[in-house]
Amino acid sequence: MIQAREFMLDTSFTINRELSWLKFNDRVLQLANDKAVPLLERLKFVSIFVSNLDEFFMIRVGSLYDLSIIDEAHIDGKSGMTVKEQLREIFKALPPLYKKKDASFNDLERQLLKLGIARVDLKDFDDEDKKFIDSYFERVIFPVLSPQVIDTHHPFPHIENKSLNIAVILKSKDVGKFGIIPVPKILDRIVFLKNGLARYILVEDIILKYAEKIFEMYSVVEKSIISVTRNADINPDDETYDFEEDFRHHMKKILKKRSRLSAVRLEVTYGCSRALTNYLSSKLDIDKTQVFHSASPLEMSYVYALEEQLPAAVKRAVTYTPYVPPYLTDLKQNESTIKQAMVKDMLLSYPYESMEPFLQLVKEAAADSAVIAIKITLYRLDKKSRLAQYLIDAAENNKDITVIMELRARFDEQNNIEWAERLEEAGCKVIYGFKGYKVHSKVCLITRHDKNKLQYITQIGTGNYNEKTAKLYADFSLITANEVIGNDANTFFKNMLISNLEGRYNQLLIAPTWLKSTLLSLIDDEIDKAKKGLPCGIIMKMNSLTDRNTLDKLSEASCAGVKVSLIIRGICCIIPGIPGKTDNITVTSIIGRFLEHARVYCFGSGIGLKMFIASADLMTRNTERRIEVACPVLDKNIRNALLNILQIQLSDNVKAWKLGPDGNYTMETDNGDQLNCQEYFMKEALITAAHEAPPTSHFAGNPLTWLKNLIKRIAPNKEK
C-alpha cells in the first residue's frame, strides 16, 4: 500500500536526492577550475570533491545496497525509481565526474609545477633523489610492510575501508599469483625531497616502485594502487544489543565493525588491467560498474600538508589571504559578556565574526557565583575544544553541568566518546543522546540565580560547537536573555532527560513533534495571504531539501502565487520553473571559500515577517528522526540583519548557481557590480570592526559607501 502511494506521487517537479547530491559535488569540483581561486586552494577543492564522494559511497550508496536487500521493490518518492534503478543512474553519472576530476587535478599540478610545487615521478629522479628514496625505503618503509601472497594457504585478506593498497599480479615458474601490500597508516603520506621548493612523492608511489624488491622471489607482471570503499551506514538503533550494556562501550564496538562492512566501490589507478580488476571484483563481491579508474591519487588529504612546506611569499601566492574574524562590534570586550547578554539579544555570524563572545560567555559562567547550571547539547567538538574545557572548569566550580552528547555524530564518534569520558570524570552529567533519535540540536542554557530570581541566557545555533569549523562554516548563533525562550530551553532539557518527545513549548519549535508541522502551517498562512491578494513571500536557507511533504507544500504555495526563494547549498529535490507546479520558486546554491551551513526560515514581509534559525534542514530524517530546535528571531534589528544577509546571497552573481527547470545548475552573471557574497561579508565585518573604510583593490571608490548603497538597493521590506 505504501509503495503504491509513493509511486502515485507527482514526480514532475522533483528529482532524486542522490542525483541531486552528485550535481552538488560537481559544483564543488568546478571551484578547482575557477581562476579567481588561488592555485593550492583549487587543489583543495579537488580533495574536498574526493572526500565528499568517499562519504557518499559509504553512507548513501551503502544505504541503497542495504535497502535493495531489505526491500527490492521500494520506490523513491521523488523520482519513481526502484533502488536498482537509482544505483544504475548513480554509476552512470560517476565516470564523467572522475574524468573531470582527473583533468582538473592534472591541470593544477602542471600550474603548480611552474611555481616549484611538484609531485615527482620516480622516473624523473636524479641521482641524489634516487639515493635518498632508496635509503628512505630501506630505513622507514620496508621494515613496517606486511606483504601477502594469495594462495591456498594465504586467503584473500580483509582490505580496510578507504585504506591504500598495492595489488600485484605475480608469476613464479609459470604459475600466476596475486599479492597485496597494505600501505601502513603509521607512515607519513607525503615524503619531501631534499632539493627544490616543495618537491615530493607519495608513500604509495614509493611502495609501488619497489614492488619487485618486496616480492623478490617472484616476477611482477602488473602492479596497481587500489582502495576499497565499504558501507559505513551503521545505525546503532537498528543493532541488537543488551540494554544493560554501557552505550559508550557499545559505540566503540560499532566503530570497529564499520571497517569490516561490505564493499561498495573499488578504485584503481588508471591502466589497471581487466584481469586484475576482475579478480579483485570477484573477491570483493562487487559488480564491474562499481570499479572506477583514476588518473589522480585515490586519497587526497595530503594536499593540506603542502601548505606547511611553502615559504611565506609562495604561500601567499597560492592560498587565500588569511581571514581573522573580528569580535562582534556591538560587544565591549572589556566588559562582562553575561551582563551585556542580559541587556540585549546578540547574533554571531560565523566565520565572518569570531566565536569568541560565546566562548567568553561560557567561560564567565563557569566562574560566575550567580550561575547555578549550564546545560548544552553537543554534536561535534574540536579535538582541542576550549568550550569543553570551560564546561569541565564549571563542573569543578560546583556548577550543575548537564551535557547531552550525541555519540552517533557520523565519523566523529571516537572524538565524542573521548570527550564524554573526560566530561564525566570532571563531574559533568553526561547523557548519551536519545533512544531512536539523534540529538542534532544546538542549544546551550545558562541558569543564574541573582537577587532571589532565576535568569536564563539561551544560545541557539545553526552549527556545531566546534571552534575549528566555526572558522570555515557559515553559521548563525543567537544569544538571548528572553525569559520565554529561556523557559522553553529549560523545558527542552527536562524533557530530554526523561525521554519525553511530547513536551509543549511557547516559542521553540522542536523536532520531531512540532517543527515540521509548524513550518508547513506557516507556508499555509502565506498561501492564504496570496489568495486574498495580501503581501506574502517565503525565503528559506538550508543545506538540503528532500522532505516530500515540504516539496508538495512549496509547490502548492507557488501555484497560489507565493514567491518562494530557496538558498540551498547541497541536495535540492524540487525543480523550479515547472509550469503550473513551481513557476514562482527559485533555487540558488552558493559554493565558495566557506561552507554554507546555516538554516533560516522566513515567512511574510515587513512588520509581519516571521523568522526562525534552526539546526534542521528540511529532510525527513531531520524533521522526523532527529531532535532538532528552531528558534524565532524576535529582535527587530537582528531580523533586519538576517534579512539583509539573505538578500545579499540571493544577489550573488559570482559564486551563486541557479537551478533551472531542466534540473541543471548554471552560473548567472550580469553586467553590473560583481557580488561575491562571502567576500562581501568578510569586508563588511572588517570595515564595521575598524569603524573605517580601508583601501581595497576589489571595489572602486570608498568600500563603506559601496556596501551601504548595495544594502539599500537589494534589501527592501525592512522593518520600520
ZAMARGU-4260 file (C-alpha; in steps of 0.2 Angstrom, whole numbers, plus 5000, padded with zeros to 4 digits):
<rodrens>
0) 5000/5000/5000 | 5014/5012/5005 | 5023/5008/4989 | 5008/5011/4978 | 5005/5028/4987
5) 5024/5033/4984 | 5023/5028/4966 | 5007/5039/4963 | 5016/5054/4970 | 5019/5068/4957
10) 5037/5067/4952 | 5036/5080/4938 | 5044/5094/4948 | 5055/5083/4959 | 5072/5075/4957
15) 5081/5060/4966 | 5091/5065/4981 | 5106/5055/4976 | 5107/5063/4958 | 5105/5080/4966
20) 5119/5077/4978 | 5131/5072/4963 | 5126/5088/4955 | 5131/5097/4971 | 5148/5088/4971
25) 5151/5093/4953 | 5148/5111/4958 | 5162/5109/4971 | 5173/5102/4958 | 5170/5117/4947
30) 5179/5128/4960 | 5195/5118/4956 | 5194/5127/4938 | 5190/5144/4945 | 5204/5155/4940
35) 5199/5168/4953 | 5203/5155/4967 | 5222/5153/4972 | 5230/5138/4965 | 5233/5127/4981
40) 5215/5131/4986 | 5209/5125/4970 | 5218/5109/4973 | 5210/5108/4990 | 5193/5108/4981
45) 5198/5093/4971 | 5202/5085/4988 | 5185/5090/4995 | 5177/5083/4980 | 5186/5066/4983
50) 5182/5066/5002 | 5163/5070/4998 | 5162/5056/4986 | 5170/5044/4998 | 5157/5049/5011
55) 5143/5047/4998 | 5148/5029/4994 | 5150/5025/5012 | 5133/5032/5018 | 5121/5034/5003
60) 5127/5020/4991 | 5129/5009/5006 | 5111/5013/5012 | 5104/5009/4995 | 5113/4992/4994
65) 5105/4988/5011 | 5088/4994/5005 | 5090/4983/4990 | 5092/4968/5001 | 5078/4973/5013
70) 5065/4979/5001 | 5070/4977/4982 | 5053/4984/4976 | 5055/5000/4986 | 5051/5016/4975
75) 5059/5033/4978 | 5046/5046/4981 | 5055/5060/4972 | 5059/5050/4955 | 5048/5035/4955
80) 5064/5024/4953 | 5067/5007/4961 | 5083/5005/4972 | 5092/4996/4957 | 5087/5010/4945
85) 5094/5023/4957 | 5111/5013/4959 | 5111/5012/4940 | 5109/5030/4937 | 5122/5034/4950
90) 5135/5023/4942 | 5131/5030/4925 | 5134/5048/4932 | 5151/5044/4940 | 5163/5040/4926
95) 5162/5058/4918 | 5165/5065/4936 | 5180/5055/4938 | 5187/5061/4921 | 5183/5079/4926
100) 5192/5077/4942 | 5207/5069/4934 | 5208/5083/4921 | 5207/5097/4935 | 5220/5088/4945
105) 5232/5086/4931 | 5230/5104/4925 | 5233/5111/4943 | 5248/5100/4945 | 5255/5107/4929
110) 5252/5125/4935 | 5259/5122/4952 | 5275/5114/4944 | 5279/5131/4937 | 5280/5138/4955
115) 5291/5124/4961 | 5277/5113/4969 | 5279/5097/4961 | 5274/5079/4964 | 5289/5070/4956
120) 5288/5054/4946 | 5301/5042/4951 | 5306/5040/4933 | 5311/5059/4934 | 5323/5056/4949
125) 5341/5062/4948 | 5355/5053/4956 | 5353/5062/4973 | 5334/5059/4973 | 5336/5041/4970
130) 5349/5039/4983 | 5338/5047/4996 | 5322/5037/4992 | 5332/5021/4991 | 5338/5025/5009
135) 5321/5031/5015 | 5313/5015/5009 | 5326/5003/5017 | 5325/5013/5034 | 5307/5019/5036
140) 5296/5010/5024 | 5302/4992/5021 | 5303/4987/5040 | 5284/4990/5043 | 5277/4982/5027
145) 5266/4967/5028 | 5265/4960/5010 | 5255/4944/5007 | 5254/4932/4993 | 5237/4925/4990
150) 5236/4906/4988 | 5228/4891/4996 | 5237/4894/5012 | 5236/4913/5012 | 5217/4918/5009
155) 5212/4934/5002 | 5214/4947/5016 | 5201/4959/5023 | 5205/4976/5015 | 5201/4990/5027
160) 5189/5004/5022 | 5197/5018/5012 | 5215/5011/5015 | 5228/5012/5002 | 5235/4995/4995
165) 5246/4989/4981 | 5239/4975/4971 | 5251/4965/4961 | 5250/4950/4948 | 5265/4939/4951
170) 5272/4924/4942 | 5283/4910/4948 | 5288/4895/4937 | 5274/4900/4925 | 5262/4900/4939
175) 5252/4916/4941 | 5248/4923/4959 | 5241/4938/4966 | 5248/4949/4980 | 5243/4963/4991
180) 5254/4976/5000 | 5244/4987/5013 | 5251/5004/5014 | 5254/5006/5033 | 5244/5021/5041
185) 5259/5024/5053 | 5269/5030/5038 | 5269/5049/5033 | 5259/5050/5017 | 5270/5063/5009
190) 5289/5062/5008 | 5298/5079/5003 | 5313/5078/4993 | 5329/5087/4998 | 5331/5099/4983
195) 5319/5112/4977 | 5305/5122/4985 | 5292/5108/4988 | 5296/5093/4978 | 5288/5077/4985
200) 5282/5060/4982 | 5268/5050/4990 | 5272/5035/5000 | 5261/5023/4990 | 5270/5028/4974
205) 5287/5023/4983 | 5280/5006/4988 | 5273/5004/4971 | 5290/5007/4963 | 5298/4994/4975
210) 5286/4980/4972 | 5299/4970/4963 | 5310/4971/4978 | 5296/4967/4991 | 5291/4951/4980
215) 5309/4947/4975 | 5306/4929/4973 | 5293/4932/4960 | 5292/4941/4943 | 5280/4956/4945
220) 5268/4956/4930 | 5257/4970/4935 | 5255/4982/4949 | 5242/4995/4954 | 5237/5006/4968
225) 5219/5001/4974 | 5207/5007/4988 | 5191/4999/4993 | 5176/5009/5000 | 5164/5000/5012
230) 5147/5003/5018 | 5148/5013/5034 | 5130/5017/5037 | 5128/5009/5054 | 5113/5014/5064
235) 5116/5009/5082 | 5097/5009/5085 | 5095/4995/5072 | 5108/4985/5081 | 5103/4971/5093
240) 5112/4974/5110 | 5110/4972/5128 | 5101/4987/5135 | 5111/4985/5151 | 5127/4987/5142
245) 5135/5004/5143 | 5130/5014/5127 | 5148/5022/5126 | 5155/5004/5126 | 5143/4999/5113
250) 5148/5013/5101 | 5166/5008/5102 | 5161/4991/5096 | 5151/4998/5082 | 5166/5008/5076
255) 5176/4993/5075 | 5163/4984/5064 | 5162/4999/5052 | 5179/4995/5044 | 5173/4977/5040
260) 5156/4980/5031 | 5153/4975/5013 | 5162/4984/4999 | 5153/4996/4988 | 5167/5003/4977
265) 5184/4998/4971 | 5195/5012/4965 | 5211/5008/4955 | 5224/5018/4947 | 5222/5021/4928
270) 5229/5007/4917 | 5224/4993/4929 | 5221/4978/4918 | 5204/4969/4916 | 5212/4953/4923
275) 5217/4962/4940 | 5200/4971/4942 | 5190/4956/4938 | 5200/4946/4951 | 5198/4960/4964
280) 5179/4962/4960 | 5176/4943/4962 | 5185/4943/4979 | 5176/4959/4985 | 5159/4953/4978
285) 5156/4969/4968 | 5150/4972/4950 | 5161/4979/4936 | 5150/4995/4937 | 5157/4998/4955
290) 5175/4999/4949 | 5182/5016/4945 | 5199/5020/4937 | 5208/5036/4942 | 5222/5045/4935
295) 5225/5055/4951 | 5228/5049/4969 | 5215/5039/4977 | 5216/5049/4993 | 5220/5067/4993
300) 5220/5074/5011 | 5239/5076/5009 | 5237/5092/4999 | 5234/5101/5016 | 5252/5097/5021
305) 5259/5105/5006 | 5254/5122/5013 | 5265/5120/5028 | 5281/5117/5017 | 5280/5133/5007
310) 5289/5149/5010 | 5278/5164/5016 | 5279/5173/4999 | 5274/5157/4989 | 5260/5153/5001
315) 5253/5170/4999 | 5253/5167/4980 | 5244/5150/4981 | 5232/5152/4996 | 5218/5163/5002
320) 5223/5178/5011 | 5221/5174/5029 | 5205/5180/5037 | 5204/5183/5056 | 5186/5186/5061
325) 5184/5201/5072 | 5175/5202/5089 | 5156/5206/5087 | 5156/5225/5086 | 5142/5228/5097
330) 5150/5220/5112 | 5163/5228/5123 | 5177/5216/5126 | 5182/5224/5142 | 5165/5221/5150
335) 5156/5206/5156 | 5148/5196/5142 | 5135/5190/5153 | 5129/5207/5158 | 5129/5213/5140
340) 5119/5197/5135 | 5106/5201/5149 | 5103/5218/5141 | 5100/5214/5123 | 5100/5199/5110
345) 5115/5197/5100 | 5119/5187/5084 | 5135/5180/5079 | 5138/5176/5061 | 5152/5164/5058
350) 5165/5164/5051 | 5164/5182/5047 | 5163/5186/5066 | 5173/5177/5080 | 5165/5163/5090
355) 5175/5171/5105 | 5159/5180/5113 | 5150/5164/5115 | 5166/5155/5122 | 5169/5170/5134
360) 5151/5169/5139 | 5153/5151/5145 | 5170/5154/5152 | 5162/5168/5163 | 5148/5157/5168
365) 5160/5144/5174 | 5167/5156/5187 | 5151/5167/5190 | 5145/5164/5208 | 5127/5168/5202
370) 5127/5154/5189 | 5120/5138/5196 | 5119/5127/5180 | 5124/5125/5162 | 5115/5113/5150
375) 5121/5110/5132 | 5119/5098/5118 | 5135/5093/5109 | 5136/5085/5092 | 5153/5089/5085
380) 5168/5096/5095 | 5185/5101/5091 | 5198/5089/5097 | 5206/5103/5107 | 5189/5111/5112
385) 5190/5126/5124 | 5171/5125/5126 | 5173/5108/5133 | 5187/5113/5145 | 5176/5128/5151
390) 5162/5115/5155 | 5175/5105/5165 | 5180/5121/5174 | 5162/5124/5178 | 5159/5107/5185
395) 5175/5109/5196 | 5167/5125/5202 | 5152/5115/5208 | 5140/5121/5194 | 5127/5109/5189
400) 5133/5104/5171 | 5122/5093/5160 | 5129/5088/5143 | 5118/5079/5130 | 5132/5071/5120
405) 5127/5063/5103 | 5139/5048/5101 | 5132/5044/5084 | 5138/5060/5075 | 5144/5051/5060
410) 5163/5050/5058 | 5165/5060/5075 | 5160/5046/5086 | 5178/5042/5093 | 5181/5060/5097
415) 5164/5062/5106 | 5167/5046/5116 | 5184/5053/5122 | 5176/5070/5127 | 5162/5061/5135
420) 5174/5052/5146 | 5183/5067/5151 | 5167/5077/5155 | 5161/5063/5166 | 5177/5062/5175
425) 5176/5080/5179 | 5159/5078/5187 | 5148/5083/5172 | 5131/5074/5170 | 5133/5066/5153
430) 5118/5059/5144 | 5121/5049/5128 | 5108/5056/5116 | 5090/5050/5114 | 5085/5032/5110
435) 5079/5031/5092 | 5083/5049/5088 | 5099/5058/5085 | 5101/5074/5095 | 5106/5086/5082
440) 5100/5102/5091 | 5112/5116/5096 | 5106/5123/5112 | 5115/5130/5127 | 5106/5136/5143
445) 5115/5146/5157 | 5104/5147/5173 | 5108/5161/5185 | 5101/5164/5202 | 5103/5183/5206
450) 5093/5193/5219 | 5081/5179/5223 | 5077/5177/5204 | 5081/5165/5191 | 5088/5171/5175
455) 5091/5162/5159 | 5104/5166/5145 | 5100/5154/5130 | 5111/5152/5115 | 5104/5143/5100
460) 5114/5140/5084 | 5113/5133/5066 | 5130/5125/5068 | 5141/5114/5079 | 5150/5120/5095
465) 5167/5117/5086 | 5180/5131/5086 | 5189/5125/5071 | 5174/5123/5059 | 5167/5140/5066
470) 5181/5147/5055 | 5176/5138/5040 | 5157/5135/5041 | 5145/5149/5038 | 5133/5148/5053
475) 5122/5159/5065 | 5122/5159/5084 | 5109/5168/5093 | 5111/5173/5111 | 5096/5179/5121
480) 5090/5183/5139 | 5072/5182/5133 | 5063/5174/5148 | 5050/5164/5137 | 5064/5156/5126
485) 5074/5153/5142 | 5059/5144/5150 | 5057/5134/5134 | 5075/5129/5134 | 5074/5123/5152
490) 5058/5113/5147 | 5068/5106/5132 | 5082/5099/5143 | 5070/5092/5156 | 5061/5083/5143
495) 5077/5076/5135 | 5082/5069/5152 | 5065/5060/5154 | 5064/5055/5136 | 5048/5065/5133
500) 5046/5070/5115 | 5028/5077/5118 | 5033/5092/5128 | 5024/5109/5125 | 5034/5125/5121
505) 5029/5143/5118 | 5042/5149/5106 | 5054/5135/5102 | 5050/5123/5088 | 5056/5105/5092
510) 5058/5091/5080 | 5051/5078/5078 | 5035/5084/5086 | 5032/5102/5081 | 5045/5109/5069
515) 5039/5102/5053 | 5020/5104/5056 | 5023/5122/5061 | 5033/5126/5046 | 5020/5118/5035
520) 5007/5129/5044 | 5017/5145/5041 | 5018/5140/5022 | 4999/5138/5023 | 4997/5156/5030
525) 5007/5163/5015 | 4996/5153/5003 | 4980/5161/5012 | 4988/5178/5010 | 4991/5176/4992
530) 4973/5170/4989 | 4967/5186/4997 | 4979/5197/4987 | 4989/5202/5003 | 5009/5204/5003
535) 5017/5187/5005 | 5033/5178/5002 | 5045/5164/5008 | 5064/5164/5010 | 5072/5148/5016
540) 5090/5144/5018 | 5097/5127/5021 | 5109/5113/5017 | 5097/5101/5009 | 5078/5100/5004
545) 5072/5082/5002 | 5056/5081/5013 | 5041/5076/5002 | 5028/5085/5012 | 5038/5101/5011
550) 5041/5099/4992 | 5022/5097/4989 | 5018/5112/5001 | 5030/5123/4992 | 5023/5118/4975
555) 5006/5122/4982 | 5012/5139/4988 | 5020/5143/4971 | 5003/5138/4962 | 4994/5151/4974
560) 5006/5164/4968 | 5018/5165/4983 | 5036/5170/4978 | 5047/5157/4986 | 5066/5160/4986
565) 5077/5145/4991 | 5095/5146/4996 | 5101/5128/4996 | 5119/5123/4996 | 5118/5104/4993
570) 5104/5092/4989 | 5088/5100/4982 | 5074/5089/4977 | 5062/5102/4970 | 5064/5108/4952
575) 5060/5127/4950 | 5051/5134/4935 | 5040/5120/4930 | 5024/5127/4923 | 5009/5125/4934
580) 5020/5117/4948 | 5035/5128/4953 | 5033/5144/4942 | 5036/5155/4957 | 5051/5146/4965
585) 5069/5150/4963 | 5084/5140/4969 | 5101/5147/4972 | 5116/5137/4978 | 5131/5146/4984
590) 5148/5137/4984 | 5163/5147/4989 | 5178/5148/5001 | 5167/5144/5016 | 5154/5130/5018
595) 5136/5137/5019 | 5129/5128/5033 | 5115/5140/5041 | 5097/5136/5042 | 5085/5151/5041
600) 5066/5151/5038 | 5057/5167/5034 | 5038/5169/5031 | 5030/5185/5026 | 5037/5203/5024
605) 5039/5219/5033 | 5032/5220/5051 | 5023/5204/5049 | 5039/5194/5045 | 5041/5178/5055
610) 5059/5171/5055 | 5067/5156/5063 | 5085/5150/5064 | 5087/5131/5066 | 5098/5116/5067
615) 5087/5107/5055 | 5087/5105/5036 | 5070/5101/5028 | 5075/5082/5026 | 5063/5069/5033
620) 5077/5062/5043 | 5079/5079/5052 | 5061/5083/5054 | 5055/5065/5059 | 5070/5056/5066
625) 5081/5069/5075 | 5080/5080/5090 | 5081/5097/5082 | 5077/5115/5088 | 5071/5131/5078
630) 5071/5147/5087 | 5061/5163/5082 | 5071/5178/5079 | 5061/5191/5090 | 5073/5206/5090
635) 5069/5218/5076 | 5087/5223/5072 | 5093/5205/5071 | 5079/5201/5059 | 5084/5215/5048
640) 5102/5210/5049 | 5097/5192/5044 | 5086/5198/5030 | 5100/5208/5023 | 5111/5193/5023
645) 5099/5183/5014 | 5095/5196/5001 | 5114/5199/4998 | 5116/5180/4995 | 5101/5180/4983
650) 5110/5194/4973 | 5127/5185/4972 | 5132/5184/4954 | 5150/5176/4957 | 5148/5161/4967
655) 5129/5158/4966 | 5122/5144/4955 | 5104/5144/4949 | 5094/5128/4947 | 5084/5128/4930
660) 5068/5119/4925 | 5079/5106/4916 | 5087/5101/4933 | 5104/5108/4929 | 5113/5122/4938
665) 5121/5137/4929 | 5131/5152/4935 | 5122/5168/4930 | 5131/5184/4930 | 5126/5202/4925
670) 5135/5217/4919 | 5133/5227/4935 | 5144/5226/4951 | 5151/5209/4954 | 5145/5202/4970
675) 5153/5188/4979 | 5143/5187/4995 | 5156/5178/5006 | 5169/5191/5001 | 5156/5205/5004
680) 5153/5198/5022 | 5171/5197/5026 | 5174/5215/5020 | 5158/5221/5029 | 5164/5213/5046
685) 5181/5220/5045 | 5176/5238/5040 | 5162/5238/5053 | 5175/5232/5066 | 5188/5245/5061
690) 5174/5259/5060 | 5183/5265/5044 | 5185/5260/5026 | 5202/5253/5022 | 5209/5253/5005
695) 5204/5239/4993 | 5208/5234/4976 | 5191/5224/4974 | 5179/5239/4973 | 5181/5256/4966
700) 5179/5271/4977 | 5175/5270/4996 | 5171/5252/5001 | 5159/5258/5015 | 5149/5268/5003
705) 5148/5254/4991 | 5142/5242/5005 | 5129/5255/5011 | 5122/5258/4993 | 5122/5239/4989
710) 5111/5236/5005 | 5099/5250/5000 | 5097/5243/4983 | 5094/5224/4987 | 5086/5224/5004
715) 5068/5230/5003 | 5054/5226/5015 | 5065/5230/5031 | 5055/5233/5046 | 5052/5251/5051
</rodrens>
